[in-house]
Amino acid sequence: MSLATAEGHHHIQRGVNMKATVGLLLLLLTVYYCAAAPQQLLEMSHGQCCFKFFTGRIPPKKIVSVFKSHSACLEKAFVIGTATGRRICVSQSVTWAQEAFASMANLQNDDE
């Protein structure tokens, strides 16, 4: 193999490695944004993270479901499902939300 061929081969290998690295980075960023982006300001679906939090109180009779945000999320939240079909993020430090979560967990245990 001549020197010119060896240098050309090395250049091609570096280009392939760079393309693979960039492709992998783009794939990882796409997966991250799909998993972390909220659907609407206060609403989300399972496996996603909350970025905006409701600071008011939701009457217990309007709550139909409560679940925790994904464990990998930076901010821990409860996602409150309402009778109107909305999903609202509330910080896990809020007492009434903790009580709603415990109440729903008790209801589910009673059904089993």
PDB file as gemmi writes it, atoms N, CA and C in Angstrom:
CRYST1    1.000    1.000    1.000  90.00  90.00  90.00 P 1                      
ATOM      1  N   MET A   1       0.851  -1.164   0.000  1.00  0.00           N  
ATOM      2  CA  MET A   1       0.000   0.000   0.000  1.00  0.00           C  
ATOM      3  C   MET A   1       0.893   1.222   0.000  1.00  0.00           C  
ATOM      4  N   SER A   2       0.636   2.134  -0.882  1.00  0.00           N  
ATOM      5  CA  SER A   2       1.460   3.335  -0.969  1.00  0.00           C  
ATOM      6  C   SER A   2       1.056   4.326   0.114  1.00  0.00           C  
ATOM      7  N   LEU A   3       1.881   5.334   0.349  1.00  0.00           N  
ATOM      8  CA  LEU A   3       1.634   6.358   1.347  1.00  0.00           C  
ATOM      9  C   LEU A   3       0.356   7.127   1.020  1.00  0.00           C  
ATOM     10  N   ALA A   4       0.141   7.450  -0.247  1.00  0.00           N  
ATOM     11  CA  ALA A   4      -1.048   8.206  -0.658  1.00  0.00           C  
ATOM     12  C   ALA A   4      -2.313   7.411  -0.361  1.00  0.00           C  
ATOM     13  N   THR A   5      -2.282   6.104  -0.614  1.00  0.00           N  
ATOM     14  CA  THR A   5      -3.439   5.250  -0.361  1.00  0.00           C  
ATOM     15  C   THR A   5      -3.700   5.141   1.133  1.00  0.00           C  
ATOM     16  N   ALA A   6      -2.666   4.991   1.930  1.00  0.00           N  
ATOM     17  CA  ALA A   6      -2.824   4.883   3.382  1.00  0.00           C  
ATOM     18  C   ALA A   6      -3.411   6.170   3.951  1.00  0.00           C  
ATOM     19  N   GLU A   7      -2.964   7.345   3.486  1.00  0.00           N  
ATOM     20  CA  GLU A   7      -3.493   8.610   3.979  1.00  0.00           C  
ATOM     21  C   GLU A   7      -4.957   8.774   3.569  1.00  0.00           C  
ATOM     22  N   GLY A   8      -5.298   8.393   2.362  1.00  0.00           N  
ATOM     23  CA  GLY A   8      -6.675   8.472   1.893  1.00  0.00           C  
ATOM     24  C   GLY A   8      -7.584   7.559   2.688  1.00  0.00           C  
ATOM     25  N   HIS A   9      -7.123   6.363   2.990  1.00  0.00           N  
ATOM     26  CA  HIS A   9      -7.898   5.397   3.775  1.00  0.00           C  
ATOM     27  C   HIS A   9      -8.149   5.943   5.180  1.00  0.00           C  
ATOM     28  N   HIS A  10      -7.117   6.555   5.785  1.00  0.00           N  
ATOM     29  CA  HIS A  10      -7.250   7.126   7.129  1.00  0.00           C  
ATOM     30  C   HIS A  10      -8.276   8.259   7.121  1.00  0.00           C  
ATOM     31  N   HIS A  11      -8.263   9.086   6.065  1.00  0.00           N  
ATOM     32  CA  HIS A  11      -9.199  10.201   5.949  1.00  0.00           C  
ATOM     33  C   HIS A  11     -10.635   9.680   5.837  1.00  0.00           C  
ATOM     34  N   ILE A  12     -10.854   8.628   5.065  1.00  0.00           N  
ATOM     35  CA  ILE A  12     -12.178   8.036   4.907  1.00  0.00           C  
ATOM     36  C   ILE A  12     -12.666   7.462   6.233  1.00  0.00           C  
ATOM     37  N   GLN A  13     -11.782   6.776   6.961  1.00  0.00           N  
ATOM     38  CA  GLN A  13     -12.164   6.196   8.245  1.00  0.00           C  
ATOM     39  C   GLN A  13     -12.591   7.272   9.223  1.00  0.00           C  
ATOM     40  N   ARG A  14     -11.871   8.379   9.277  1.00  0.00           N  
ATOM     41  CA  ARG A  14     -12.196   9.476  10.191  1.00  0.00           C  
ATOM     42  C   ARG A  14     -13.552  10.074   9.815  1.00  0.00           C  
ATOM     43  N   GLY A  15     -13.840  10.196   8.522  1.00  0.00           N  
ATOM     44  CA  GLY A  15     -15.124  10.728   8.069  1.00  0.00           C  
ATOM     45  C   GLY A  15     -16.284   9.821   8.455  1.00  0.00           C  
ATOM     46  N   VAL A  16     -16.089   8.523   8.349  1.00  0.00           N  
ATOM     47  CA  VAL A  16     -17.123   7.561   8.732  1.00  0.00           C  
ATOM     48  C   VAL A  16     -17.376   7.632  10.238  1.00  0.00           C  
ATOM     49  N   ASN A  17     -16.294   7.694  11.026  1.00  0.00           N  
ATOM     50  CA  ASN A  17     -16.439   7.796  12.478  1.00  0.00           C  
ATOM     51  C   ASN A  17     -17.174   9.074  12.872  1.00  0.00           C  
ATOM     52  N   MET A  18     -16.871  10.183  12.199  1.00  0.00           N  
ATOM     53  CA  MET A  18     -17.524  11.460  12.497  1.00  0.00           C  
ATOM     54  C   MET A  18     -19.008  11.386  12.158  1.00  0.00           C  
ATOM     55  N   LYS A  19     -19.356  10.790  11.015  1.00  0.00           N  
ATOM     56  CA  LYS A  19     -20.758  10.662  10.633  1.00  0.00           C  
ATOM     57  C   LYS A  19     -21.514   9.783  11.626  1.00  0.00           C  
ATOM     58  N   ALA A  20     -20.900   8.710  12.057  1.00  0.00           N  
ATOM     59  CA  ALA A  20     -21.544   7.817  13.033  1.00  0.00           C  
ATOM     60  C   ALA A  20     -21.756   8.541  14.355  1.00  0.00           C  
ATOM     61  N   THR A  21     -20.779   9.328  14.783  1.00  0.00           N  
ATOM     62  CA  THR A  21     -20.889  10.072  16.038  1.00  0.00           C  
ATOM     63  C   THR A  21     -21.998  11.111  15.949  1.00  0.00           C  
ATOM     64  N   VAL A  22     -22.041  11.857  14.873  1.00  0.00           N  
ATOM     65  CA  VAL A  22     -23.077  12.876  14.686  1.00  0.00           C  
ATOM     66  C   VAL A  22     -24.457  12.210  14.608  1.00  0.00           C  
ATOM     67  N   GLY A  23     -24.565  11.123  13.892  1.00  0.00           N  
ATOM     68  CA  GLY A  23     -25.829  10.399  13.784  1.00  0.00           C  
ATOM     69  C   GLY A  23     -26.316   9.905  15.135  1.00  0.00           C  
ATOM     70  N   LEU A  24     -25.417   9.357  15.917  1.00  0.00           N  
ATOM     71  CA  LEU A  24     -25.776   8.867  17.246  1.00  0.00           C  
ATOM     72  C   LEU A  24     -26.211  10.017  18.143  1.00  0.00           C  
ATOM     73  N   LEU A  25     -25.510  11.132  18.076  1.00  0.00           N  
ATOM     74  CA  LEU A  25     -25.861  12.304  18.872  1.00  0.00           C  
ATOM     75  C   LEU A  25     -27.255  12.808  18.503  1.00  0.00           C  
ATOM     76  N   LEU A  26     -27.553  12.891  17.213  1.00  0.00           N  
ATOM     77  CA  LEU A  26     -28.878  13.331  16.779  1.00  0.00           C  
ATOM     78  C   LEU A  26     -29.969  12.367  17.246  1.00  0.00           C  
ATOM     79  N   LEU A  27     -29.697  11.080  17.191  1.00  0.00           N  
ATOM     80  CA  LEU A  27     -30.658  10.089  17.657  1.00  0.00           C  
ATOM     81  C   LEU A  27     -30.926  10.255  19.147  1.00  0.00           C  
ATOM     82  N   LEU A  28     -29.867  10.429  19.938  1.00  0.00           N  
ATOM     83  CA  LEU A  28     -30.027  10.602  21.384  1.00  0.00           C  
ATOM     84  C   LEU A  28     -30.802  11.875  21.715  1.00  0.00           C  
ATOM     85  N   LEU A  29     -30.506  12.961  21.006  1.00  0.00           N  
ATOM     86  CA  LEU A  29     -31.239  14.207  21.243  1.00  0.00           C  
ATOM     87  C   LEU A  29     -32.714  14.061  20.891  1.00  0.00           C  
ATOM     88  N   THR A  30     -33.010  13.365  19.808  1.00  0.00           N  
ATOM     89  CA  THR A  30     -34.394  13.137  19.409  1.00  0.00           C  
ATOM     90  C   THR A  30     -35.135  12.337  20.474  1.00  0.00           C  
ATOM     91  N   VAL A  31     -34.527  11.275  20.957  1.00  0.00           N  
ATOM     92  CA  VAL A  31     -35.148  10.449  21.999  1.00  0.00           C  
ATOM     93  C   VAL A  31     -35.373  11.284  23.252  1.00  0.00           C  
ATOM     94  N   TYR A  32     -34.375  12.088  23.641  1.00  0.00           N  
ATOM     95  CA  TYR A  32     -34.500  12.924  24.840  1.00  0.00           C  
ATOM     96  C   TYR A  32     -35.674  13.887  24.707  1.00  0.00           C  
ATOM     97  N   TYR A  33     -35.752  14.611  23.599  1.00  0.00           N  
ATOM     98  CA  TYR A  33     -36.811  15.593  23.442  1.00  0.00           C  
ATOM     99  C   TYR A  33     -38.185  14.944  23.332  1.00  0.00           C  
ATOM    100  N   CYS A  34     -38.272  13.789  22.724  1.00  0.00           N  
ATOM    101  CA  CYS A  34     -39.563  13.100  22.639  1.00  0.00           C  
ATOM    102  C   CYS A  34     -40.019  12.638  24.022  1.00  0.00           C  
ATOM    103  N   ALA A  35     -39.070  12.243  24.856  1.00  0.00           N  
ATOM    104  CA  ALA A  35     -39.416  11.743  26.180  1.00  0.00           C  
ATOM    105  C   ALA A  35     -39.667  12.856  27.181  1.00  0.00           C  
ATOM    106  N   ALA A  36     -39.086  14.035  26.983  1.00  0.00           N  
ATOM    107  CA  ALA A  36     -39.148  15.073  28.008  1.00  0.00           C  
ATOM    108  C   ALA A  36     -40.074  16.240  27.678  1.00  0.00           C  
ATOM    109  N   ALA A  37     -40.479  16.408  26.447  1.00  0.00           N  
ATOM    110  CA  ALA A  37     -41.267  17.581  26.077  1.00  0.00           C  
ATOM    111  C   ALA A  37     -42.725  17.424  26.489  1.00  0.00           C  
ATOM    112  N   PRO A  38     -43.298  18.430  27.170  1.00  0.00           N  
ATOM    113  CA  PRO A  38     -44.707  18.350  27.553  1.00  0.00           C  
ATOM    114  C   PRO A  38     -45.609  18.565  26.349  1.00  0.00           C  
ATOM    115  N   GLN A  39     -46.807  17.974  26.371  1.00  0.00           N  
ATOM    116  CA  GLN A  39     -47.743  18.147  25.267  1.00  0.00           C  
ATOM    117  C   GLN A  39     -48.342  19.544  25.284  1.00  0.00           C  
ATOM    118  N   GLN A  40     -48.694  20.026  26.463  1.00  0.00           N  
ATOM    119  CA  GLN A  40     -49.216  21.377  26.616  1.00  0.00           C  
ATOM    120  C   GLN A  40     -48.612  21.967  27.870  1.00  0.00           C  
ATOM    121  N   LEU A  41     -48.980  23.187  28.208  1.00  0.00           N  
ATOM    122  CA  LEU A  41     -48.356  23.904  29.310  1.00  0.00           C  
ATOM    123  C   LEU A  41     -48.375  23.115  30.616  1.00  0.00           C  
ATOM    124  N   LEU A  42     -49.523  22.618  31.032  1.00  0.00           N  
ATOM    125  CA  LEU A  42     -49.619  21.904  32.297  1.00  0.00           C  
ATOM    126  C   LEU A  42     -49.973  20.439  32.110  1.00  0.00           C  
ATOM    127  N   GLU A  43     -50.101  19.991  30.882  1.00  0.00           N  
ATOM    128  CA  GLU A  43     -50.547  18.638  30.625  1.00  0.00           C  
ATOM    129  C   GLU A  43     -49.423  17.762  30.124  1.00  0.00           C  
ATOM    130  N   MET A  44     -49.526  16.470  30.402  1.00  0.00           N  
ATOM    131  CA  MET A  44     -48.498  15.535  29.952  1.00  0.00           C  
ATOM    132  C   MET A  44     -49.066  14.134  29.879  1.00  0.00           C  
ATOM    133  N   SER A  45     -48.312  13.218  29.318  1.00  0.00           N  
ATOM    134  CA  SER A  45     -48.706  11.822  29.308  1.00  0.00           C  
ATOM    135  C   SER A  45     -47.665  11.018  30.065  1.00  0.00           C  
ATOM    136  N   HIS A  46     -47.970   9.743  30.310  1.00  0.00           N  
ATOM    137  CA  HIS A  46     -47.059   8.872  31.065  1.00  0.00           C  
ATOM    138  C   HIS A  46     -45.654   8.905  30.476  1.00  0.00           C  
ATOM    139  N   GLY A  47     -44.640   8.891  31.349  1.00  0.00           N  
ATOM    140  CA  GLY A  47     -43.256   8.835  30.901  1.00  0.00           C  
ATOM    141  C   GLY A  47     -42.648  10.179  30.554  1.00  0.00           C  
ATOM    142  N   GLN A  48     -43.413  11.257  30.720  1.00  0.00           N  
ATOM    143  CA  GLN A  48     -42.875  12.570  30.410  1.00  0.00           C  
ATOM    144  C   GLN A  48     -42.674  13.366  31.689  1.00  0.00           C  
ATOM    145  N   CYS A  49     -42.005  14.498  31.559  1.00  0.00           N  
ATOM    146  CA  CYS A  49     -41.672  15.333  32.710  1.00  0.00           C  
ATOM    147  C   CYS A  49     -42.498  16.606  32.720  1.00  0.00           C  
ATOM    148  N   CYS A  50     -42.712  17.147  33.926  1.00  0.00           N  
ATOM    149  CA  CYS A  50     -43.414  18.415  34.100  1.00  0.00           C  
ATOM    150  C   CYS A  50     -42.398  19.550  34.160  1.00  0.00           C  
ATOM    151  N   PHE A  51     -42.716  20.647  33.487  1.00  0.00           N  
ATOM    152  CA  PHE A  51     -41.866  21.822  33.522  1.00  0.00           C  
ATOM    153  C   PHE A  51     -42.596  23.032  34.086  1.00  0.00           C  
ATOM    154  N   LYS A  52     -43.898  23.013  34.049  1.00  0.00           N  
ATOM    155  CA  LYS A  52     -44.741  24.072  34.616  1.00  0.00           C  
ATOM    156  C   LYS A  52     -45.692  23.404  35.608  1.00  0.00           C  
ATOM    157  N   PHE A  53     -45.919  24.089  36.735  1.00  0.00           N  
ATOM    158  CA  PHE A  53     -46.719  23.475  37.795  1.00  0.00           C  
ATOM    159  C   PHE A  53     -47.912  24.345  38.163  1.00  0.00           C  
ATOM    160  N   PHE A  54     -49.042  23.682  38.347  1.00  0.00           N  
ATOM    161  CA  PHE A  54     -50.264  24.330  38.803  1.00  0.00           C  
ATOM    162  C   PHE A  54     -50.098  24.649  40.281  1.00  0.00           C  
ATOM    163  N   THR A  55     -50.421  25.876  40.682  1.00  0.00           N  
ATOM    164  CA  THR A  55     -50.209  26.282  42.079  1.00  0.00           C  
ATOM    165  C   THR A  55     -51.510  26.372  42.871  1.00  0.00           C  
ATOM    166  N   GLY A  56     -52.637  26.223  42.187  1.00  0.00           N  
ATOM    167  CA  GLY A  56     -53.919  26.269  42.891  1.00  0.00           C  
ATOM    168  C   GLY A  56     -54.261  24.918  43.502  1.00  0.00           C  
ATOM    169  N   ARG A  57     -55.526  24.762  43.831  1.00  0.00           N  
ATOM    170  CA  ARG A  57     -56.000  23.508  44.417  1.00  0.00           C  
ATOM    171  C   ARG A  57     -57.137  22.970  43.546  1.00  0.00           C  
ATOM    172  N   ILE A  58     -57.130  21.675  43.314  1.00  0.00           N  
ATOM    173  CA  ILE A  58     -58.179  21.029  42.534  1.00  0.00           C  
ATOM    174  C   ILE A  58     -59.119  20.330  43.516  1.00  0.00           C  
ATOM    175  N   PRO A  59     -60.422  20.608  43.440  1.00  0.00           N  
ATOM    176  CA  PRO A  59     -61.359  19.943  44.360  1.00  0.00           C  
ATOM    177  C   PRO A  59     -61.282  18.415  44.202  1.00  0.00           C  
ATOM    178  N   PRO A  60     -61.235  17.686  45.308  1.00  0.00           N  
ATOM    179  CA  PRO A  60     -61.116  16.222  45.248  1.00  0.00           C  
ATOM    180  C   PRO A  60     -62.170  15.540  44.370  1.00  0.00           C  
ATOM    181  N   LYS A  61     -63.391  16.091  44.329  1.00  0.00           N  
ATOM    182  CA  LYS A  61     -64.453  15.457  43.528  1.00  0.00           C  
ATOM    183  C   LYS A  61     -64.190  15.560  42.027  1.00  0.00           C  
ATOM    184  N   LYS A  62     -63.290  16.464  41.614  1.00  0.00           N  
ATOM    185  CA  LYS A  62     -62.961  16.611  40.190  1.00  0.00           C  
ATOM    186  C   LYS A  62     -61.754  15.776  39.776  1.00  0.00           C  
ATOM    187  N   ILE A  63     -61.081  15.132  40.740  1.00  0.00           N  
ATOM    188  CA  ILE A  63     -59.889  14.335  40.455  1.00  0.00           C  
ATOM    189  C   ILE A  63     -60.299  12.903  40.141  1.00  0.00           C  
ATOM    190  N   VAL A  64     -59.883  12.420  38.966  1.00  0.00           N  
ATOM    191  CA  VAL A  64     -60.208  11.047  38.584  1.00  0.00           C  
ATOM    192  C   VAL A  64     -58.978  10.135  38.564  1.00  0.00           C  
ATOM    193  N   SER A  65     -57.771  10.729  38.532  1.00  0.00           N  
ATOM    194  CA  SER A  65     -56.549   9.918  38.570  1.00  0.00           C  
ATOM    195  C   SER A  65     -55.387  10.760  39.075  1.00  0.00           C  
ATOM    196  N   VAL A  66     -54.416  10.079  39.675  1.00  0.00           N  
ATOM    197  CA  VAL A  66     -53.192  10.734  40.134  1.00  0.00           C  
ATOM    198  C   VAL A  66     -52.048   9.752  39.924  1.00  0.00           C  
ATOM    199  N   PHE A  67     -51.000  10.183  39.234  1.00  0.00           N  
ATOM    200  CA  PHE A  67     -49.804   9.352  39.124  1.00  0.00           C  
ATOM    201  C   PHE A  67     -48.576  10.232  39.199  1.00  0.00           C  
ATOM    202  N   LYS A  68     -47.440   9.619  39.477  1.00  0.00           N  
ATOM    203  CA  LYS A  68     -46.189  10.355  39.602  1.00  0.00           C  
ATOM    204  C   LYS A  68     -45.552  10.530  38.231  1.00  0.00           C  
ATOM    205  N   SER A  69     -44.837  11.645  38.068  1.00  0.00           N  
ATOM    206  CA  SER A  69     -44.067  11.847  36.837  1.00  0.00           C  
ATOM    207  C   SER A  69     -42.934  10.821  36.801  1.00  0.00           C  
ATOM    208  N   HIS A  70     -42.311  10.682  35.657  1.00  0.00           N  
ATOM    209  CA  HIS A  70     -41.253   9.701  35.476  1.00  0.00           C  
ATOM    210  C   HIS A  70     -40.127   9.926  36.475  1.00  0.00           C  
ATOM    211  N   SER A  71     -39.532   8.866  36.977  1.00  0.00           N  
ATOM    212  CA  SER A  71     -38.490   8.962  38.006  1.00  0.00           C  
ATOM    213  C   SER A  71     -37.221   9.667  37.516  1.00  0.00           C  
ATOM    214  N   ALA A  72     -37.010   9.744  36.225  1.00  0.00           N  
ATOM    215  CA  ALA A  72     -35.821  10.415  35.687  1.00  0.00           C  
ATOM    216  C   ALA A  72     -35.997  11.930  35.572  1.00  0.00           C  
ATOM    217  N   CYS A  73     -37.183  12.437  35.813  1.00  0.00           N  
ATOM    218  CA  CYS A  73     -37.438  13.877  35.701  1.00  0.00           C  
ATOM    219  C   CYS A  73     -36.729  14.641  36.809  1.00  0.00           C  
ATOM    220  N   LEU A  74     -36.246  15.838  36.486  1.00  0.00           N  
ATOM    221  CA  LEU A  74     -35.574  16.670  37.482  1.00  0.00           C  
ATOM    222  C   LEU A  74     -36.522  17.124  38.578  1.00  0.00           C  
ATOM    223  N   GLU A  75     -37.718  17.547  38.206  1.00  0.00           N  
ATOM    224  CA  GLU A  75     -38.720  17.996  39.176  1.00  0.00           C  
ATOM    225  C   GLU A  75     -39.730  16.874  39.395  1.00  0.00           C  
ATOM    226  N   LYS A  76     -39.876  16.460  40.630  1.00  0.00           N  
ATOM    227  CA  LYS A  76     -40.830  15.396  40.954  1.00  0.00           C  
ATOM    228  C   LYS A  76     -42.234  15.997  41.005  1.00  0.00           C  
ATOM    229  N   ALA A  77     -43.167  15.358  40.332  1.00  0.00           N  
ATOM    230  CA  ALA A  77     -44.519  15.901  40.241  1.00  0.00           C  
ATOM    231  C   ALA A  77     -45.559  14.797  40.314  1.00  0.00           C  
ATOM    232  N   PHE A  78     -46.771  15.202  40.687  1.00  0.00           N  
ATOM    233  CA  PHE A  78     -47.946  14.362  40.522  1.00  0.00           C  
ATOM    234  C   PHE A  78     -48.650  14.886  39.281  1.00  0.00           C  
ATOM    235  N   VAL A  79     -49.196  13.972  38.498  1.00  0.00           N  
ATOM    236  CA  VAL A  79     -50.004  14.361  37.347  1.00  0.00           C  
ATOM    237  C   VAL A  79     -51.440  14.034  37.719  1.00  0.00           C  
ATOM    238  N   ILE A  80     -52.236  15.078  37.859  1.00  0.00           N  
ATOM    239  CA  ILE A  80     -53.623  14.957  38.286  1.00  0.00           C  
ATOM    240  C   ILE A  80     -54.507  14.898  37.047  1.00  0.00           C  
ATOM    241  N   GLY A  81     -55.296  13.840  36.936  1.00  0.00           N  
ATOM    242  CA  GLY A  81     -56.275  13.727  35.860  1.00  0.00           C  
ATOM    243  C   GLY A  81     -57.611  14.230  36.358  1.00  0.00           C  
ATOM    244  N   THR A  82     -58.249  15.121  35.602  1.00  0.00           N  
ATOM    245  CA  THR A  82     -59.527  15.689  36.024  1.00  0.00           C  
ATOM    246  C   THR A  82     -60.687  15.055  35.265  1.00  0.00           C  
ATOM    247  N   ALA A  83     -61.886  15.313  35.758  1.00  0.00           N  
ATOM    248  CA  ALA A  83     -63.098  14.786  35.132  1.00  0.00           C  
ATOM    249  C   ALA A  83     -63.284  15.323  33.720  1.00  0.00           C  
ATOM    250  N   THR A  84     -62.688  16.467  33.413  1.00  0.00           N  
ATOM    251  CA  THR A  84     -62.815  17.045  32.070  1.00  0.00           C  
ATOM    252  C   THR A  84     -61.769  16.508  31.099  1.00  0.00           C  
ATOM    253  N   GLY A  85     -60.888  15.610  31.574  1.00  0.00           N  
ATOM    254  CA  GLY A  85     -59.894  14.995  30.706  1.00  0.00           C  
ATOM    255  C   GLY A  85     -58.542  15.682  30.705  1.00  0.00           C  
ATOM    256  N   ARG A  86     -58.380  16.741  31.494  1.00  0.00           N  
ATOM    257  CA  ARG A  86     -57.084  17.424  31.548  1.00  0.00           C  
ATOM    258  C   ARG A  86     -56.137  16.666  32.457  1.00  0.00           C  
ATOM    259  N   ARG A  87     -54.844  16.793  32.183  1.00  0.00           N  
ATOM    260  CA  ARG A  87     -53.785  16.263  33.060  1.00  0.00           C  
ATOM    261  C   ARG A  87     -52.957  17.450  33.507  1.00  0.00           C  
ATOM    262  N   ILE A  88     -52.883  17.647  34.815  1.00  0.00           N  
ATOM    263  CA  ILE A  88     -52.273  18.847  35.369  1.00  0.00           C  
ATOM    264  C   ILE A  88     -51.127  18.473  36.288  1.00  0.00           C  
ATOM    265  N   CYS A  89     -49.974  19.116  36.108  1.00  0.00           N  
ATOM    266  CA  CYS A  89     -48.796  18.865  36.928  1.00  0.00           C  
ATOM    267  C   CYS A  89     -48.864  19.669  38.225  1.00  0.00           C  
ATOM    268  N   VAL A  90     -48.606  18.967  39.339  1.00  0.00           N  
ATOM    269  CA  VAL A  90     -48.566  19.597  40.656  1.00  0.00           C  
ATOM    270  C   VAL A  90     -47.326  19.056  41.361  1.00  0.00           C  
ATOM    271  N   SER A  91     -46.590  19.934  42.013  1.00  0.00           N  
ATOM    272  CA  SER A  91     -45.373  19.520  42.724  1.00  0.00           C  
ATOM    273  C   SER A  91     -45.695  18.448  43.768  1.00  0.00           C  
ATOM    274  N   GLN A  92     -44.775  17.482  43.927  1.00  0.00           N  
ATOM    275  CA  GLN A  92     -44.980  16.431  44.925  1.00  0.00           C  
ATOM    276  C   GLN A  92     -44.860  16.958  46.351  1.00  0.00           C  
ATOM    277  N   SER A  93     -44.415  18.191  46.516  1.00  0.00           N  
ATOM    278  CA  SER A  93     -44.310  18.771  47.860  1.00  0.00           C  
ATOM    279  C   SER A  93     -45.630  19.376  48.343  1.00  0.00           C  
ATOM    280  N   VAL A  94     -46.640  19.446  47.478  1.00  0.00           N  
ATOM    281  CA  VAL A  94     -47.936  20.037  47.831  1.00  0.00           C  
ATOM    282  C   VAL A  94     -48.770  19.009  48.607  1.00  0.00           C  
ATOM    283  N   THR A  95     -49.188  19.422  49.816  1.00  0.00           N  
ATOM    284  CA  THR A  95     -49.881  18.502  50.721  1.00  0.00           C  
ATOM    285  C   THR A  95     -51.162  17.925  50.135  1.00  0.00           C  
ATOM    286  N   TRP A  96     -52.023  18.769  49.540  1.00  0.00           N  
ATOM    287  CA  TRP A  96     -53.289  18.247  49.026  1.00  0.00           C  
ATOM    288  C   TRP A  96     -53.062  17.253  47.895  1.00  0.00           C  
ATOM    289  N   ALA A  97     -51.997  17.450  47.112  1.00  0.00           N  
ATOM    290  CA  ALA A  97     -51.688  16.523  46.022  1.00  0.00           C  
ATOM    291  C   ALA A  97     -51.188  15.190  46.586  1.00  0.00           C  
ATOM    292  N   GLN A  98     -50.401  15.250  47.655  1.00  0.00           N  
ATOM    293  CA  GLN A  98     -49.949  14.020  48.333  1.00  0.00           C  
ATOM    294  C   GLN A  98     -51.146  13.239  48.850  1.00  0.00           C  
ATOM    295  N   GLU A  99     -52.114  13.957  49.438  1.00  0.00           N  
ATOM    296  CA  GLU A  99     -53.322  13.307  49.961  1.00  0.00           C  
ATOM    297  C   GLU A  99     -54.153  12.693  48.839  1.00  0.00           C  
ATOM    298  N   ALA A 100     -54.256  13.395  47.712  1.00  0.00           N  
ATOM    299  CA  ALA A 100     -55.000  12.863  46.559  1.00  0.00           C  
ATOM    300  C   ALA A 100     -54.333  11.604  46.020  1.00  0.00           C  
ATOM    301  N   PHE A 101     -52.991  11.615  45.970  1.00  0.00           N  
ATOM    302  CA  PHE A 101     -52.250  10.447  45.499  1.00  0.00           C  
ATOM    303  C   PHE A 101     -52.484   9.262  46.438  1.00  0.00           C  
ATOM    304  N   ALA A 102     -52.383   9.499  47.747  1.00  0.00           N  
ATOM    305  CA  ALA A 102     -52.599   8.430  48.731  1.00  0.00           C  
ATOM    306  C   ALA A 102     -54.025   7.899  48.651  1.00  0.00           C  
ATOM    307  N   SER A 103     -54.978   8.794  48.458  1.00  0.00           N  
ATOM    308  CA  SER A 103     -56.381   8.398  48.347  1.00  0.00           C  
ATOM    309  C   SER A 103     -56.609   7.508  47.124  1.00  0.00           C  
ATOM    310  N   MET A 104     -56.020   7.883  45.999  1.00  0.00           N  
ATOM    311  CA  MET A 104     -56.152   7.070  44.784  1.00  0.00           C  
ATOM    312  C   MET A 104     -55.475   5.714  44.959  1.00  0.00           C  
ATOM    313  N   ALA A 105     -54.326   5.691  45.621  1.00  0.00           N  
ATOM    314  CA  ALA A 105     -53.618   4.431  45.863  1.00  0.00           C  
ATOM    315  C   ALA A 105     -54.468   3.522  46.738  1.00  0.00           C  
ATOM    316  N   ASN A 106     -55.136   4.100  47.750  1.00  0.00           N  
ATOM    317  CA  ASN A 106     -56.023   3.307  48.609  1.00  0.00           C  
ATOM    318  C   ASN A 106     -57.204   2.761  47.853  1.00  0.00           C  
ATOM    319  N   LEU A 107     -57.781   3.569  46.958  1.00  0.00           N  
ATOM    320  CA  LEU A 107     -58.907   3.113  46.148  1.00  0.00           C  
ATOM    321  C   LEU A 107     -58.497   1.953  45.246  1.00  0.00           C  
ATOM    322  N   GLN A 108     -57.308   2.038  44.660  1.00  0.00           N  
ATOM    323  CA  GLN A 108     -56.841   0.968  43.786  1.00  0.00           C  
ATOM    324  C   GLN A 108     -56.582  -0.317  44.583  1.00  0.00           C  
ATOM    325  N   ASN A 109     -56.061  -0.183  45.806  1.00  0.00           N  
ATOM    326  CA  ASN A 109     -55.824  -1.360  46.643  1.00  0.00           C  
ATOM    327  C   ASN A 109     -57.129  -2.010  47.069  1.00  0.00           C  
ATOM    328  N   ASP A 110     -58.189  -1.202  47.288  1.00  0.00           N  
ATOM    329  CA  ASP A 110     -59.495  -1.736  47.668  1.00  0.00           C  
ATOM    330  C   ASP A 110     -60.142  -2.496  46.520  1.00  0.00           C  
ATOM    331  N   ASP A 111     -59.838  -2.088  45.279  1.00  0.00           N  
ATOM    332  CA  ASP A 111     -60.399  -2.756  44.096  1.00  0.00           C  
ATOM    333  C   ASP A 111     -59.787  -4.119  43.846  1.00  0.00           C  
ATOM    334  N   GLU A 112     -58.606  -4.363  44.380  1.00  0.00           N  
ATOM    335  CA  GLU A 112     -57.899  -5.620  44.105  1.00  0.00           C  
ATOM    336  C   GLU A 112     -58.367  -6.757  44.968  1.00  0.00           C  
TER     337      GLU A 112                                                      
END                                                                             
